[in-house]
């Protein structure tokens, strides 16, 4: 019986030593991807391009809406003198025109999002490549985003372990005293 206890104790100590050693090899980092992307020099041009594109889309939407409003006003003035059949035909035309304006607005929104995605993709890839490179160079085993739409799932990290700053240095960008907030 004593031999069994000694063997079990030795196995437990061996296993604990193995687990403790494995835990020492884990290095967890956290970073704010959105902040890094917002600090990239390319973002100024992307912001300017998207503002211009948004203005173009808004102008086209306003033009189509104004055209629709003119058609409605013309119909309202002429409707008193129209036959019932002509009124019904014109109302159907106006409904179709209104649907076209609404569809154009939806298409413009989709187009805006698609263009933004296309412009952001190279910047995102650059940041993610830098994150991967810094993680490999500094022997990190796990990196979490600290602003993934919710609180990060991270139980412990050393306060002095600032992965965001390492990635920013890799990208050649400076981090201001206060990082930009999400949505700004």
Backbone as a chain_set.jsonl record, in Angstrom:
{"seq": "XXXXXXXXXXXXXXXXXXXXXXXXXXXXXXXXXXXXXXXXXXXXXXXXXXXXXXXXXXXXXXXXXXXXXXXXXXXXXXXXXXXXXXXXXXXXXXXXXXXXXXXXXXXXXXXXXXXXXXXXXXXXXXXXXXXXXXXXXXXXXXXXXXXXXXXXXXXXXXXXXXXXXXXXXXXXXXXXXXXXXXXX", "coords": {"N": [[0.81, -1.178, 0.0], [1.973, 1.201, 0.795], [3.835, 1.528, -1.214], [2.197, 2.026, -3.425], [1.102, 4.505, -2.707], [3.408, 6.053, -2.721], [4.166, 5.859, -5.385], [1.916, 7.036, -6.626], [2.095, 9.607, -5.511], [4.56, 10.431, -6.543], [3.911, 10.443, -9.268], [1.96, 12.446, -9.267], [3.487, 14.683, -8.47], [5.243, 14.774, -10.647], [3.407, 15.281, -12.74], [2.34, 17.765, -11.897], [4.667, 19.289, -12.038], [5.061, 19.2, -14.803], [2.722, 20.528, -15.739], [3.078, 23.053, -14.534], [5.407, 23.849, -15.846], [4.46, 23.961, -18.475], [2.656, 26.045, -18.222], [4.33, 28.214, -17.869], [5.289, 28.662, -20.393], [3.289, 29.933, -21.739], [2.343, 32.942, -23.134], [0.548, 35.766, -23.048], [-0.933, 38.361, -24.891], [-2.413, 41.602, -25.425], [-4.229, 43.778, -27.557], [-5.34, 46.769, -29.195], [-6.957, 46.698, -31.902], [-8.601, 48.357, -33.488], [-7.78, 50.91, -32.681], [-5.106, 50.893, -33.534], [-5.469, 50.661, -36.319], [-6.832, 53.059, -36.799], [-4.801, 54.865, -36.345], [-3.056, 54.561, -38.411], [-1.224, 55.981, -41.126], [-2.431, 55.865, -43.642], [-5.121, 56.102, -43.172], [-6.054, 58.739, -43.148], [-6.239, 59.439, -45.866], [-8.077, 57.505, -46.683], [-10.312, 58.249, -45.151], [-10.815, 60.786, -46.309], [-11.334, 60.017, -48.975], [-13.628, 58.455, -48.586], [-15.399, 60.347, -47.555], [-15.704, 62.003, -49.8], [-16.833, 60.138, -51.57], [-19.179, 59.502, -50.203], [-20.457, 61.998, -50.308], [-20.908, 62.18, -53.075], [-22.715, 60.056, -53.415], [-24.814, 60.978, -51.757], [-25.529, 63.312, -53.14], [-26.514, 62.216, -55.535], [-28.686, 60.779, -54.498], [-30.231, 62.89, -53.477], [-30.802, 64.234, -55.861], [-32.38, 62.324, -57.222], [-34.477, 62.121, -55.371], [-35.495, 64.741, -55.386], [-36.373, 64.884, -58.026], [-38.41, 62.991, -57.917], [-40.106, 64.316, -56.077], [-40.825, 66.543, -57.608], [-42.309, 65.289, -59.605], [-44.448, 64.328, -58.074], [-45.552, 66.743, -57.179], [-46.333, 67.854, -59.634], [-48.232, 65.975, -60.395], [-50.131, 66.335, -58.332], [-51.059, 68.895, -58.921], [-52.188, 68.519, -61.448], [-53.997, 66.484, -61.084], [-56.716, 67.028, -60.584], [-57.832, 67.57, -63.04], [-57.534, 65.259, -64.438], [-58.504, 62.116, -65.881], [-60.056, 59.299, -64.257], [-58.774, 56.929, -64.924], [-56.321, 57.88, -65.97], [-55.313, 59.099, -63.691], [-54.948, 56.856, -62.0], [-53.027, 55.454, -63.464], [-50.901, 57.302, -63.374], [-50.45, 57.379, -60.605], [-49.539, 54.793, -60.172], [-47.144, 54.965, -61.596], [-45.836, 56.845, -60.016], [-45.591, 55.422, -57.604], [-43.879, 53.393, -58.458], [-41.656, 54.944, -59.118], [-41.031, 55.971, -56.583], [-40.309, 53.61, -55.277], [-38.033, 53.008, -56.745], [-36.356, 55.112, -55.961], [-36.071, 54.498, -53.237], [-34.821, 51.984, -53.47], [-32.463, 52.775, -54.704], [-31.328, 54.245, -52.617], [-30.843, 52.201, -50.744], [-29.063, 50.625, -52.249], [-27.001, 52.455, -52.503], [-26.111, 52.634, -49.864], [-25.132, 50.033, -49.497], [-23.135, 50.033, -51.436], [-21.437, 51.991, -50.403], [-20.548, 50.749, -48.032], [-19.242, 48.534, -49.148], [-17.185, 49.759, -50.649], [-15.773, 51.005, -48.567], [-14.892, 48.744, -47.181], [-13.189, 47.652, -49.141], [-11.201, 49.634, -49.291], [-10.207, 49.571, -46.689], [-9.177, 47.02, -46.37], [-6.364, 46.536, -47.215], [-5.021, 48.009, -45.214], [-5.917, 46.82, -42.859], [-4.857, 44.256, -43.258], [-2.126, 44.871, -43.181], [-1.85, 45.728, -40.501], [-2.66, 43.37, -39.125], [-0.685, 41.602, -40.054], [1.543, 42.808, -38.89], [0.879, 42.46, -36.198], [0.966, 39.655, -36.03], [3.702, 39.274, -36.641], [5.003, 40.658, -34.524], [4.022, 39.19, -32.371], [5.19, 36.688, -32.88], [7.937, 37.381, -32.822], [8.222, 38.134, -30.164], [7.588, 35.942, -28.699], [4.858, 35.423, -28.001], [1.967, 33.552, -27.135], [-0.728, 33.804, -27.253], [-2.93, 36.319, -28.39], [-5.174, 38.83, -27.687], [-7.896, 40.837, -28.746], [-8.629, 43.919, -27.391], [-10.911, 45.334, -27.782], [-13.233, 44.068, -28.918], [-15.92, 44.524, -29.356], [-16.992, 43.795, -27.018], [-16.204, 43.158, -23.563], [-12.866, 42.026, -23.17], [-11.919, 38.58, -23.247], [-10.006, 37.745, -21.046], [-8.084, 36.652, -18.516], [-5.817, 37.377, -17.06], [-3.155, 39.661, -17.3], [0.036, 41.136, -17.593], [0.513, 44.424, -16.502], [2.599, 45.972, -17.47], [3.019, 44.908, -19.925], [2.618, 45.855, -22.873], [1.28, 45.253, -25.69], [0.087, 46.602, -27.837], [1.647, 48.921, -28.14], [4.051, 47.787, -28.992], [3.311, 46.743, -31.487], [2.561, 49.112, -32.774], [5.055, 50.394, -32.878], [6.314, 48.614, -34.605], [4.875, 49.135, -36.898], [5.642, 51.683, -37.313], [4.29, 53.888, -36.295], [3.158, 56.497, -34.089], [1.932, 56.398, -30.764], [-0.562, 58.266, -29.274], [-1.031, 60.028, -26.09], [-3.649, 59.437, -25.135], [-5.438, 56.835, -26.437], [-7.388, 56.667, -29.465], [-10.938, 56.521, -29.121], [-13.409, 53.969, -29.689], [-15.455, 54.335, -32.564], [-14.94, 57.006, -32.947]], "CA": [[0.0, 0.0, 0.0], [2.867, 2.347, 0.855], [4.443, 1.685, -2.527], [1.194, 2.632, -4.295], [1.038, 5.924, -2.335], [4.641, 6.697, -3.164], [4.092, 5.946, -6.845], [0.904, 8.051, -6.942], [2.646, 10.907, -5.137], [5.594, 10.747, -7.527], [3.224, 10.781, -10.52], [1.321, 13.741, -9.07], [4.546, 15.7, -8.5], [5.703, 14.829, -12.032], [2.36, 15.944, -13.523], [2.299, 19.167, -11.488], [5.844, 19.929, -12.62], [4.814, 19.339, -16.235], [1.704, 21.572, -15.917], [3.701, 24.327, -14.182], [6.323, 24.183, -16.921], [3.656, 24.329, -19.64], [2.054, 27.348, -17.979], [5.359, 29.226, -18.015], [5.495, 28.89, -21.812], [2.169, 30.695, -22.282], [2.51, 34.392, -23.055], [-0.676, 36.35, -23.589], [-0.876, 39.793, -25.154], [-3.666, 42.216, -25.841], [-4.01, 44.941, -28.401], [-6.538, 47.455, -29.65], [-6.831, 46.694, -33.359], [-9.259, 49.535, -34.034], [-6.921, 52.07, -32.422], [-3.953, 50.8, -34.426], [-5.914, 50.982, -37.679], [-7.164, 54.489, -36.878], [-3.559, 55.64, -36.291], [-2.267, 54.342, -39.62], [-1.225, 57.176, -41.974], [-3.342, 55.68, -44.78], [-6.501, 56.367, -42.779], [-6.449, 60.099, -43.533], [-6.664, 59.397, -47.266], [-9.303, 56.7, -46.744], [-11.389, 59.106, -44.637], [-11.106, 61.799, -47.328], [-11.964, 59.333, -50.113], [-14.977, 58.032, -48.208], [-16.24, 61.547, -47.467], [-16.033, 62.38, -51.18], [-17.745, 59.134, -52.124], [-20.457, 59.703, -49.511], [-21.08, 63.211, -50.866], [-21.413, 61.827, -54.412], [-23.926, 59.248, -53.24], [-25.855, 61.858, -51.223], [-25.976, 64.192, -54.228], [-27.344, 61.41, -56.435], [-29.936, 60.487, -53.794], [-31.008, 64.135, -53.447], [-31.288, 64.495, -57.227], [-33.485, 61.401, -57.487], [-35.586, 62.49, -54.479], [-36.079, 65.99, -55.885], [-37.095, 64.543, -59.25], [-39.643, 62.346, -57.469], [-40.96, 65.347, -55.477], [-41.386, 67.346, -58.716], [-43.357, 64.465, -60.237], [-45.588, 64.317, -57.151], [-46.161, 68.082, -57.22], [-47.007, 67.985, -60.939], [-49.426, 65.123, -60.333], [-51.116, 66.965, -57.449], [-51.663, 70.028, -59.638], [-52.948, 68.071, -62.614], [-54.9, 65.381, -60.77], [-58.111, 67.473, -60.632], [-58.313, 67.574, -64.425], [-57.253, 63.959, -65.053], [-59.529, 61.082, -65.79], [-59.779, 58.307, -63.209], [-57.793, 55.996, -65.474], [-55.035, 58.589, -66.061], [-54.849, 59.27, -62.301], [-54.495, 55.548, -61.525], [-51.78, 55.167, -64.17], [-49.872, 58.201, -62.833], [-50.16, 56.949, -59.227], [-48.683, 53.605, -60.285], [-45.826, 55.453, -62.006], [-45.23, 57.487, -58.846], [-45.203, 54.357, -56.672], [-42.698, 52.748, -59.025], [-40.568, 55.905, -58.978], [-40.673, 56.008, -55.161], [-39.589, 52.362, -55.004], [-36.712, 53.135, -57.355], [-35.574, 56.0, -55.093], [-35.74, 53.726, -52.033], [-33.843, 50.963, -53.849], [-31.191, 53.457, -54.93], [-30.775, 54.57, -51.298], [-30.312, 50.95, -50.184], [-27.897, 50.257, -53.048], [-25.939, 53.408, -52.171], [-25.573, 52.212, -48.566], [-24.333, 48.819, -49.741], [-21.969, 50.446, -52.21], [-20.568, 52.715, -49.472], [-19.924, 49.752, -47.162], [-18.351, 47.716, -49.977], [-16.01, 50.58, -50.959], [-15.032, 51.154, -47.318], [-14.222, 47.464, -46.959], [-12.1, 47.522, -50.112], [-10.124, 50.552, -48.922], [-9.649, 49.195, -45.391], [-8.563, 45.692, -46.395], [-4.892, 46.54, -47.16], [-4.582, 48.545, -43.923], [-6.173, 45.762, -41.881], [-3.866, 43.202, -43.489], [-0.846, 45.381, -42.7], [-1.881, 45.692, -39.036], [-2.682, 41.971, -38.683], [0.638, 41.045, -40.319], [2.439, 43.336, -37.85], [0.519, 41.777, -34.945], [1.526, 38.301, -36.113], [5.162, 39.357, -36.588], [5.398, 41.029, -33.167], [3.716, 38.046, -31.504], [6.217, 35.668, -33.112], [9.233, 37.902, -32.371], [8.238, 38.278, -28.711], [7.177, 34.652, -28.131], [3.494, 35.39, -27.48], [1.212, 32.385, -27.563], [-2.11, 34.233, -27.466], [-3.163, 37.758, -28.442], [-6.6, 39.136, -27.688], [-8.283, 42.212, -29.049], [-9.268, 44.475, -26.199], [-12.145, 46.039, -28.121], [-13.937, 43.223, -29.885], [-17.357, 44.734, -29.2], [-17.349, 43.421, -25.654], [-15.025, 43.056, -22.702], [-12.029, 40.916, -23.62], [-11.923, 37.366, -22.436], [-8.628, 37.633, -20.617], [-8.114, 36.57, -17.06], [-4.653, 37.999, -16.452], [-2.085, 40.165, -18.144], [0.91, 42.059, -16.882], [0.231, 45.805, -16.906], [3.743, 46.492, -18.216], [3.086, 44.177, -21.177], [1.783, 46.642, -23.791], [1.428, 44.713, -27.031], [-0.319, 47.632, -28.806], [2.791, 49.788, -28.375], [5.021, 47.03, -29.775], [2.809, 46.674, -32.862], [2.658, 50.471, -33.313], [6.463, 50.608, -33.205], [6.589, 47.798, -35.789], [4.237, 49.826, -38.021], [6.243, 53.009, -37.446], [3.341, 54.945, -35.926], [3.251, 56.914, -32.698], [0.71, 56.273, -29.97], [-0.767, 59.451, -28.437], [-1.278, 59.761, -24.669], [-4.953, 58.755, -25.047], [-5.779, 56.174, -27.701], [-8.726, 57.017, -29.954], [-12.051, 55.679, -28.678], [-14.172, 53.333, -30.768], [-16.53, 55.136, -33.128], [-14.501, 58.39, -33.142]], "C": [[0.862, 1.253, 0.0], [3.501, 2.594, -0.503], [3.483, 2.368, -3.494], [1.099, 4.135, -4.006], [2.268, 6.666, -2.831], [4.617, 6.878, -4.684], [3.083, 7.01, -7.262], [1.413, 9.45, -6.621], [3.702, 11.337, -6.146], [4.965, 11.151, -8.86], [2.565, 12.154, -10.418], [2.342, 14.863, -9.135], [5.057, 15.866, -9.927], [4.701, 15.603, -12.905], [2.274, 17.422, -13.176], [3.489, 19.92, -12.062], [5.666, 20.154, -14.106], [3.821, 20.462, -16.517], [2.305, 22.936, -15.614], [4.644, 24.773, -15.282], [5.567, 24.625, -18.165], [3.057, 25.713, -19.458], [3.08, 28.459, -18.146], [5.589, 29.558, -19.483], [4.374, 29.701, -22.453], [2.436, 32.176, -22.065], [1.333, 35.013, -23.784], [-0.483, 37.843, -23.765], [-2.247, 40.308, -25.531], [-3.341, 43.46, -26.641], [-5.351, 45.528, -28.793], [-6.406, 47.635, -31.162], [-7.429, 47.952, -33.968], [-8.404, 50.784, -33.84], [-5.718, 52.059, -33.352], [-4.339, 51.179, -35.853], [-6.185, 52.479, -37.805], [-5.916, 55.372, -36.872], [-2.691, 55.482, -37.542], [-2.351, 55.578, -40.52], [-2.198, 57.075, -43.155], [-4.779, 56.077, -44.46], [-6.956, 57.772, -43.138], [-6.956, 60.125, -44.972], [-7.956, 58.602, -47.413], [-10.487, 57.518, -46.254], [-11.796, 60.146, -45.678], [-11.824, 61.174, -48.522], [-13.407, 58.946, -49.79], [-15.912, 59.227, -48.036], [-16.659, 61.997, -48.858], [-17.049, 61.412, -51.787], [-19.135, 59.272, -51.497], [-21.196, 60.921, -50.046], [-21.653, 62.939, -52.255], [-22.711, 61.043, -54.308], [-25.085, 60.108, -52.733], [-26.411, 62.783, -52.301], [-26.889, 63.438, -55.181], [-28.699, 61.087, -55.791], [-30.822, 61.723, -53.773], [-31.59, 64.449, -54.817], [-32.483, 63.604, -57.538], [-34.705, 61.751, -56.625], [-36.278, 63.761, -54.963], [-36.88, 65.751, -57.16], [-38.436, 63.896, -58.898], [-40.613, 63.384, -56.895], [-41.591, 66.238, -56.554], [-42.511, 66.597, -59.415], [-44.618, 64.445, -59.371], [-46.309, 65.657, -57.198], [-46.924, 68.286, -58.527], [-48.29, 67.163, -60.954], [-50.51, 65.793, -59.484], [-51.808, 68.141, -58.131], [-52.588, 69.556, -60.753], [-54.016, 67.04, -62.273], [-56.376, 65.773, -60.859], [-58.689, 67.388, -62.044], [-58.11, 66.241, -65.133], [-58.458, 63.036, -64.944], [-59.117, 60.099, -64.701], [-58.697, 57.326, -63.677], [-56.399, 56.629, -65.548], [-54.453, 58.794, -64.667], [-54.265, 57.954, -61.768], [-53.154, 55.184, -62.174], [-50.64, 56.013, -63.601], [-49.489, 57.805, -61.402], [-49.276, 55.702, -59.232], [-47.26, 54.003, -60.687], [-45.092, 56.073, -60.816], [-44.788, 56.455, -57.81], [-43.934, 53.657, -57.153], [-41.476, 53.656, -58.873], [-40.095, 55.993, -57.52], [-39.89, 54.753, -54.766], [-38.173, 52.405, -55.575], [-35.797, 54.016, -56.506], [-35.148, 55.245, -53.835], [-34.695, 52.657, -52.329], [-32.482, 51.603, -54.08], [-30.527, 53.816, -53.597], [-30.15, 53.323, -50.659], [-29.041, 50.519, -50.925], [-26.708, 51.17, -52.729], [-25.299, 53.038, -50.837], [-24.666, 50.99, -48.733], [-23.034, 49.165, -50.468], [-20.953, 51.153, -51.315], [-19.82, 51.716, -48.586], [-18.911, 48.894, -47.93], [-17.056, 48.476, -50.278], [-15.153, 50.762, -49.713], [-14.248, 49.878, -47.014], [-13.027, 47.273, -47.88], [-10.915, 48.405, -49.733], [-9.44, 50.146, -47.619], [-8.865, 47.881, -45.427], [-7.029, 45.721, -46.372], [-4.351, 47.048, -45.812], [-4.773, 47.488, -42.84], [-5.142, 44.641, -42.027], [-2.493, 43.614, -42.962], [-0.771, 45.302, -41.175], [-1.852, 44.245, -38.54], [-1.34, 41.277, -38.945], [1.64, 41.527, -39.276], [2.146, 42.672, -36.508], [1.124, 40.373, -34.928], [3.051, 38.317, -35.987], [5.639, 39.678, -35.173], [5.138, 39.872, -32.207], [4.787, 36.969, -31.654], [7.573, 36.118, -32.571], [9.344, 37.943, -30.85], [7.698, 37.044, -27.984], [5.809, 34.673, -27.454], [2.826, 34.121, -27.974], [-0.232, 32.738, -27.861], [-2.169, 35.759, -27.471], [-4.672, 37.954, -28.505], [-6.815, 40.58, -28.077], [-9.037, 42.752, -27.852], [-10.542, 45.234, -26.517], [-12.904, 45.287, -29.2], [-15.45, 43.354, -29.74], [-17.849, 44.359, -27.824], [-16.066, 43.363, -24.842], [-14.181, 41.868, -23.164], [-12.114, 39.728, -22.678], [-10.461, 37.095, -22.092], [-8.614, 37.683, -19.104], [-6.958, 37.306, -16.412], [-3.71, 38.503, -17.537], [-1.237, 41.102, -17.317], [0.644, 43.465, -17.399], [1.369, 46.375, -17.758], [3.853, 45.872, -19.605], [2.156, 44.829, -22.193], [2.015, 46.215, -25.238], [1.091, 45.751, -28.098], [0.872, 48.527, -29.15], [3.861, 49.091, -29.218], [4.606, 46.964, -31.249], [2.901, 48.052, -33.513], [4.102, 50.781, -33.707], [6.839, 49.84, -34.47], [6.035, 48.476, -37.045], [4.829, 51.212, -38.257], [5.278, 54.137, -37.151], [3.482, 55.249, -34.446], [1.903, 56.787, -32.022], [0.571, 57.555, -29.151], [-1.029, 59.042, -26.994], [-2.575, 58.977, -24.485], [-5.257, 58.152, -26.414], [-7.164, 56.6, -28.14], [-9.765, 56.019, -29.472], [-12.696, 55.061, -29.905], [-15.252, 54.271, -31.235], [-16.14, 56.581, -33.334], [-13.628, 58.504, -34.358]], "O": [[0.559, 2.235, -0.678], [3.686, 3.744, -0.902], [3.903, 3.201, -4.297], [1.024, 4.944, -4.93], [2.162, 7.794, -3.312], [5.004, 7.927, -5.198], [3.363, 7.806, -8.158], [1.18, 10.382, -7.39], [3.727, 12.497, -6.557], [5.428, 12.089, -9.509], [2.603, 12.936, -11.367], [2.102, 15.884, -9.779], [5.281, 16.992, -10.371], [5.085, 16.461, -13.7], [2.147, 18.255, -14.074], [3.349, 21.054, -12.521], [6.076, 21.192, -14.625], [4.038, 21.265, -17.425], [2.07, 23.887, -16.359], [4.68, 25.956, -15.621], [5.986, 25.564, -18.841], [2.956, 26.477, -20.418], [2.709, 29.565, -18.539], [6.05, 30.658, -19.786], [4.501, 30.116, -23.605], [2.721, 32.609, -20.948], [1.149, 34.81, -24.984], [0.066, 38.514, -22.891], [-3.131, 39.54, -25.91], [-2.316, 44.108, -26.43], [-6.378, 44.852, -28.726], [-5.815, 48.606, -31.633], [-6.834, 48.552, -34.863], [-8.316, 51.622, -34.737], [-5.347, 53.097, -33.9], [-3.623, 51.928, -36.518], [-5.812, 53.098, -38.801], [-5.964, 56.508, -37.344], [-1.701, 56.196, -37.705], [-3.424, 56.162, -40.665], [-2.727, 58.088, -43.612], [-5.566, 56.356, -45.365], [-8.139, 57.978, -43.408], [-7.973, 60.752, -45.268], [-8.836, 58.986, -48.184], [-11.554, 57.49, -46.867], [-12.986, 60.364, -45.905], [-12.802, 61.728, -49.023], [-14.298, 59.095, -50.626], [-17.1, 59.126, -48.343], [-17.822, 62.333, -49.083], [-18.006, 61.83, -52.438], [-20.146, 59.168, -52.192], [-22.415, 60.889, -50.218], [-22.745, 63.403, -52.582], [-23.68, 61.321, -55.014], [-26.209, 59.985, -53.22], [-27.619, 63.011, -52.369], [-27.925, 63.96, -55.592], [-29.732, 61.118, -56.459], [-32.024, 61.631, -54.021], [-32.738, 64.88, -54.924], [-33.491, 64.078, -58.063], [-35.839, 61.684, -57.101], [-37.506, 63.847, -54.951], [-37.94, 66.345, -57.353], [-39.465, 64.209, -59.499], [-41.807, 63.343, -57.19], [-42.748, 66.64, -56.432], [-43.534, 67.181, -59.774], [-45.73, 64.536, -59.89], [-47.538, 65.702, -57.251], [-48.031, 68.826, -58.527], [-49.314, 67.611, -61.47], [-51.677, 65.815, -59.874], [-53.005, 68.357, -57.941], [-53.652, 70.135, -60.971], [-54.869, 66.751, -63.113], [-57.211, 64.927, -61.181], [-59.886, 67.161, -62.221], [-58.47, 66.101, -66.302], [-59.298, 63.16, -64.053], [-57.962, 60.076, -64.278], [-57.816, 56.948, -62.905], [-55.406, 55.978, -65.222], [-53.243, 58.677, -64.475], [-53.2, 57.954, -61.151], [-52.256, 54.668, -61.508], [-49.543, 55.506, -63.371], [-48.318, 57.891, -61.034], [-48.377, 55.567, -58.403], [-46.288, 53.443, -60.179], [-43.894, 55.861, -60.628], [-43.726, 56.599, -57.206], [-43.033, 53.365, -56.366], [-40.389, 53.187, -58.538], [-38.895, 56.078, -57.26], [-38.922, 54.832, -54.01], [-37.231, 51.9, -54.963], [-34.614, 53.717, -56.344], [-33.995, 55.34, -53.414], [-33.783, 52.443, -51.53], [-31.458, 51.039, -53.696], [-29.309, 53.705, -53.46], [-29.056, 53.39, -50.1], [-28.065, 50.101, -50.303], [-25.562, 50.723, -52.69], [-24.079, 53.118, -50.692], [-23.571, 50.933, -48.174], [-21.968, 48.641, -50.141], [-19.748, 50.94, -51.451], [-18.606, 51.824, -48.409], [-17.844, 48.573, -47.407], [-15.964, 47.917, -50.177], [-13.927, 50.683, -49.795], [-13.078, 49.935, -46.635], [-11.978, 46.79, -47.454], [-9.763, 47.985, -49.839], [-8.237, 50.349, -47.458], [-7.982, 47.664, -44.596], [-6.432, 44.993, -45.579], [-3.329, 46.557, -45.333], [-3.894, 47.284, -42.002], [-4.618, 44.139, -41.033], [-1.781, 42.804, -42.369], [0.237, 44.868, -40.618], [-1.094, 43.927, -37.623], [-0.907, 40.452, -38.141], [2.489, 40.758, -38.824], [3.071, 42.355, -35.761], [1.719, 39.957, -33.934], [3.626, 37.469, -35.304], [6.571, 39.047, -34.674], [5.953, 39.606, -31.323], [5.239, 36.401, -30.66], [8.279, 35.336, -31.935], [10.439, 37.803, -30.304], [7.389, 37.103, -26.794], [5.619, 34.009, -26.435], [3.081, 33.666, -29.089], [-0.893, 32.048, -28.638], [-1.529, 36.412, -26.647], [-5.357, 37.306, -29.297], [-5.996, 41.445, -27.764], [-9.972, 42.122, -27.358], [-11.197, 45.734, -25.603], [-13.178, 45.828, -30.271], [-16.18, 42.392, -29.979], [-19.014, 44.586, -27.498], [-14.971, 43.504, -25.385], [-14.724, 40.819, -23.512], [-12.349, 39.87, -21.478], [-9.779, 36.319, -22.761], [-9.079, 38.647, -18.495], [-7.111, 37.818, -15.303], [-3.503, 37.845, -18.557], [-1.747, 41.79, -16.432], [0.559, 43.674, -18.609], [1.127, 47.171, -18.665], [4.709, 46.282, -20.389], [1.016, 44.392, -22.352], [2.87, 46.777, -25.923], [1.731, 45.786, -29.149], [1.084, 48.855, -30.318], [4.503, 49.722, -30.057], [5.438, 47.11, -32.144], [3.277, 48.157, -34.681], [4.342, 51.369, -34.761], [7.588, 50.342, -35.308], [6.637, 48.407, -38.116], [4.554, 51.844, -39.277], [5.424, 55.232, -37.694], [3.869, 54.392, -33.651], [0.862, 57.036, -32.63], [1.486, 57.906, -28.406], [-1.226, 57.863, -26.701], [-2.605, 57.976, -23.769], [-5.324, 58.861, -27.418], [-8.028, 56.867, -27.305], [-9.506, 54.817, -29.42], [-12.549, 55.564, -31.019], [-15.9, 54.935, -30.426], [-16.95, 57.344, -33.861], [-13.162, 59.596, -34.683]]}, "num_chains": 1, "name": "protein.A"}
